[in-house]
Amino acid sequence: MRIPEKGLDKDEIFKQMTVFREEDLDWRSGRVMGYIYDAGKEAEEIGKKAYMMYLTENGLDPTAFPSLARFENELVSMVADHVGGDKDVVGNFTSGGTESILMAVKTARDYFRVHRPEIVMPEMILPTTAHAAFHKASVYFDVSVVPVSVNSETYKADVEAVKRAITENTILLVGSAPSYAHGVIDPIYEMGQIALEHDILFHTDACVGGLMLPYLKQLGEPVPDFGFDIPGVTSVSVDLHKYGYTPKNASLILYRNKSIRKHQIFACAGWPGYTVVNSAFQSSKTGGSLAASWAVMNFIGHNGYLEIARKTLEATHKLVQGIAEIEDLRVMVKPEMVMFAVTSDTVNVFHIIDEMKERGWYIQPQLEFQNSQKNFHISVNVSSVDLVDDLLNALRDSVEAARSLKTGELVTTIKDALANMGPNDINDDNISDMMAMAGLDGGDLPERMADINEIMNTLTVNQRELMLKAFLNDLFSQKKPG
């Protein structure tokens, strides 16, 4: 494919773009239980207008666009106060939770390079429910992951396991508020005490819950403290584009003080061009996301967020109760957030997911991992609160349909093939063969994904990752137009 010889007419461009998006998730329907957080038409319009006002402003140099610096400082101030911070808390705007998490790990590594230079093989302690972004940070920054178990009933970090995992190389401890998979909050206070005792940094990943949880607490939910009001917490990540309902890409990484945050900042004067100083990963970046976040948060306001929290909390309670009444389904653990995981001991949840798709609903599959069995995930947002009865009816019908569906021959074939392979026998060739057998050749997905998910569930973690990488490698490759 080449750049067109003659530029396309603007009407033709938008006509093609409209066609391209026909198979995208219809996130405005309220039937997409993940990825998108929709606060309604007004908030969307305000976010888009603010975004377009600042689309071409460049966040590379805040002295060139002081309005962007003002937006960032005001967002940090509002959210810091929201999560228990005082006047010393500082932070920066990032492109999302992953970048915020990456910054927290990079900052911890560089902080200890200065304060404990004898540590040459730094480690961070992660409950097994910690977000995958910490594993990405491990790869990027060469900080080893020390995984610790979670309670098999509560899915919260095991405090005693955390204590046992501390070594002379530990630089960072991580807790979730909540963990995404199950919607529960780690014992942040107890983990903070461990961090203080061992003089290590402690990050609370509140990407998904940082804005919502304090409102749930105001509504009477027994939400424990998780932010800077906990001694020992040195950094907190909070996404704005989740339950802050701002346009993507929008998150904050907050630090207890400047003496910690300074290790996040990158500066370079060692070349003949302009001096470079970056607060986070990106250099040039649109000011749109930052401006849109400021606009939407000011538009919704405290009272608006509290009302959103009330509606989503009521919907979550109704969903949890309704699912408990559906034979063959169970919520894995009582959620402390407006998100939760649902499993079955008798029906294949991957078939349920496919059946829900047939009925116009998107819910996320989650694979078996250690003491967490395969399940599907539901994130409740305000666009879905009027559809709770529809969702429960669809689930009942989907479970009934899924009861008669069995694991496909493909899954059995691949399981048999894997049984004859040693752990070192998996390579690019047989991964490609399995993908082709599963209908994933060329990056395309079949209509029904139960067999694919069941195969992934059968594989080891390493094998899953090899297959995921191979799939994405195929998906993003040159293709013929049309």
Summary of the structure (lengths in Angstrom):
residues: 482
radius of gyration: 23.3
end to end distance: 10.4
largest distance: 68.9
contacts: 1583
relative contact order: 0.12
helix: 46%
strand: 14%
